[in-house]
Amino acid sequence: MAIIPGQQKNGFSFAGLEQEKQKKMIYIFAAVLVAMLIVVYFGFFRDSTPTPSQINNGSAAAQDNKDMEGLKNSNLNPAVFQDKKFQSLVLPGEFPILVGEKGRENPFAPF
């Protein structure tokens, strides 16, 4: 006796199993598609500018403006650069780096 799809034997249908598998696959595909759309929306199309409530009612922006105004109004005394302590400061390492200086010939060779 051969098993023919769609034929029932003892109340068991092979066609019903295939339909159930297809339904599950459609649900899984739909869930993955919805998840991808959510990721694309929040990753690419969402506006990234902060709202006023996100910047604490504008207090952060106001503080930045105060800082910028303070920098504009500041005066730097040029005598600071003539001070012996300032001139004795030394940068660590060799400066400037020599042009044409190369690294190791084989970066994967052991040390």
C-alpha positions, -999 to 999 in steps of 0.1 A, spaced: 0 0 0 14 34 -10 10 66 9 -6 93 -12 -5 129 0 -39 141 10 -51 105 18 -60 98 54 -51 66 72 -65 62 107 -75 99 109 -39 110 100 -33 133 69 1 140 54 -13 169 35 -23 185 69 12 182 82 26 199 51 1 227 55 10 232 91 47 234 82 39 260 56 18 281 80 46 280 106 72 290 79 49 319 68 46 331 104 83 329 110 90 347 77 65 375 87 81 379 121 116 382 106 103 407 80 87 428 107 119 427 128 140 438 98 116 467 91 118 479 127 156 478 126 157 496 92 133 523 105 151 530 137 185 527 121 181 548 90 149 568 90 145 580 125 153 616 132 184 617 154 181 653 165 173 656 202 140 670 212 138 698 238 128 673 265 158 652 257 182 680 263 167 687 297 145 717 287 173 734 269 196 738 299 224 719 282 222 741 251 221 772 273 252 760 292 270 755 259 262 790 248 275 804 281 307 785 277 312 798 241 305 834 252 331 829 280 357 818 255 350 848 232 354 872 261 386 857 275 419 873 271 451 853 269 482 872 281 510 867 256 535 870 284 527 834 293 545 822 262 576 841 272 578 825 306 608 802 312 586 775 327 564 774 296 595 773 273 610 744 293 580 722 285 590 692 262 568 670 242 573 633 248 588 612 220 605 623 188 589 651 168 586 656 140 584 621 126 608 616 98 593 614 64 599 581 48 602 562 80 587 528 77 576 500 100 588 465 100 593 448 66 572 418 77 547 428 104 538 391 110 574 381 118 581 372 154 600 398 175 
